[in-house]
Amino acid sequence: MATAVVATAFGGPEVLSLVEVPVGQPGPDEVLIEVRAAGVNPVDYKIYAGVYGTDPSSLPMRLGYEASGVVRAVGEGAEGPGGPLHPGDEVIAYPVRGAYATDLVAPASSVLAKPAGLSFEQASGLMLTGVTAAHAIHATNVGVGDTVVVHGAAGGVGLMVVQLAVNARARVIGTANENNHDLLRRLGAEPVSYGEGLLDRIRALAPDGVDAAIDCVGTDEAMDTSLALVADRGRVATIAAFKRGTEAGVKVLGMGPGGDPGAELRAAARVDLLRLAEKGMLKVVVAATYPLSEVAAAHKALATGHTRGKIALVS
Ligand SMILES: NC(=O)c1ccc[n+]([C@@H]2O[C@H](COP(=O)([O-])OP(=O)(O)OC[C@H]3O[C@@H](n4cnc5c(N)ncnc54)[C@H](OP(=O)(O)O)[C@@H]3O)[C@@H](O)[C@H]2O)c1
């Protein structure tokens, strides 16, 4: 048996509970993983809050799309995107369903070797944010010599966008609360505070103009500022303002209404992210870890919208 988190109703974190669930042996092309950490993402609480619908047949609902852990058993023919898998391998599993659990059977196509330099907590937070960031960098064609503004630069996705853009040798201006400015500087970005006067502050930093903008927060301020700074709407992207972004004709990325899911690009990006992490060129900042039993507290913390980097659930 495994211990897993389920949402038993639609609502706030009070609908979450721990249950015992059977774990079978892995079938063909499947892998049984002993989960060490699960990455916590805003989608995890939005889904049981009813943001994407309230179909009662989806209850009770398992949660969590990414995990790290140790392979315990391998089904026939199971090979991951990075090669064959063996019992004892330390791995990342993404995308999966039900990552908030002590044990998990995952499709082998979602299981990749964990970079040795990442802890399990860090590894559990690499992929969902990383592939989203890779999609945003690709969609806005950010490269050598570009100046790019990243809104919400200190969040899970924002920190990944910052690092990928710096690796691409772009100049990165990132909006964040002042207490995150040192972190952004250490990662190679120029921080700027969001709020009244943002546009003027960015123009003062980049008098020669801004080539691209990536919104990782979804506020009107982020969209207004991006549109005022970047003439080419094909080089403005949002991962959070689906309605506004569609109306404005910018790149809207992800599974929301009118968004480009970018499924193939995101799947392929996983191996690139692993290589960067292995070389120490991509860090995962973990703000806090919580035991599985404190999942409600973890979701309350993330829902403040002001955590720095990732939250991990450890089992
Ligand atoms: N479309 C997709 O494929 C996709 C994928 C992943 C996530 N998302 C969505 O993208 C959003 C961000 O995800 P995440 O995982 O990065 O969330 P997160 O880790 O909670 O990060 C949110 C960040 O936003 C910053 N922030 C809060 N208010 C702000 C403001 N007014 N202006 C600028 N920054 C502000 C916060 O930093 P400070 O502390 O500095 O304020 C915080 O670090 C969520 O809505 C999520 O659901 C979409």
The ligand as an ORCA input file, in Angstrom:
! r2SCAN-3c Opt
* xyz 0 1
  N       0.795     28.036    -18.719
  C       1.628     27.149    -18.186
  O       2.095     26.223    -18.840
  C       1.997     27.295    -16.734
  C       2.958     26.457    -16.165
  C       3.332     26.673    -14.840
  C       2.708     27.670    -14.098
  N       1.741     28.431    -14.688
  C       1.074     29.532    -13.953
  O       2.015     30.602    -13.898
  C       1.895     31.284    -12.654
  C       3.234     31.256    -11.934
  O       3.567     29.919    -11.604
  P       4.770     29.641    -10.592
  O       4.865     28.183    -10.389
  O       5.977     30.377    -10.999
  O       4.160     30.331     -9.272
  P       4.893     30.811     -7.948
  O       6.089     29.962     -7.707
  O       3.821     30.930     -6.925
  O       5.466     32.268     -8.297
  C       4.723     33.389     -8.293
  C       5.709     34.565     -8.202
  O       5.027     35.745     -8.624
  C       5.628     36.828     -7.981
  N       4.621     37.891     -7.871
  C       3.520     37.942     -7.055
  N       2.828     39.057     -7.308
  C       3.481     39.722     -8.290
  C       3.251     40.925     -8.996
  N       2.192     41.688     -8.743
  N       4.120     41.273     -9.980
  C       5.204     40.513    -10.275
  N       5.472     39.358     -9.633
  C       4.626     38.978     -8.659
  C       6.090     36.340     -6.639
  O       7.356     36.904     -6.364
  P       7.581     38.089     -5.283
  O       7.658     37.401     -3.960
  O       8.864     38.688     -5.741
  O       6.378     38.991     -5.358
  C       6.213     34.810     -6.799
  O       7.523     34.397     -6.646
  C       0.757     30.597    -11.898
  O      -0.435     31.283    -12.196
  C       0.720     29.211    -12.521
  O      -0.536     28.590    -12.399
  C       1.374     28.281    -15.980
*
